[in-house]
Amino acid sequence: MNCFGKRIKELRTESGYSTTTLAEKLGVTVRLVYYWESGKRECSFDMLIKIANLFDTTVDYLIGRTD
C-alpha cells in the first residue's frame, strides 16, 4: 500500500467513516475510495486539497512528506 492510500485509510477509520460515508462526503464513488486506499489510483490535486480539508490535515501529510 502506498503512503497516500495508507494515510487515507487511517484517517477514515480514525474518523469513524465507512468507505461509503467518505465517498459521499467527497462526492466520489466507493470504488474510487477503495482504489485510492489500495494504491490503484491517484487523486487529482483538487481532490487532495478537499481530502486534507475534510480531515483537517495537510497535503504534505497525505502524500508522506511529513509525519
SULZI-V531097 format. One line per field, one symbol per residue. phi: phi as a letter, one per 20 degrees, with the letter a starting at -180 (. if undefined). burial: b if it has 24 or more other C-alpha atoms within 12 Angstrom, else e. Layout:
phi->???
burial->???
This chain:
phi->.ffgffffffffffemeeffffgffemcefgffgfffenebddffffgfffgfgelcdfgffenecd
burial->eeebbebbbebbeeeeeebeebbeebeeeeebbbbbbeeeeebeeeebeebbeebeeebebbbeeee
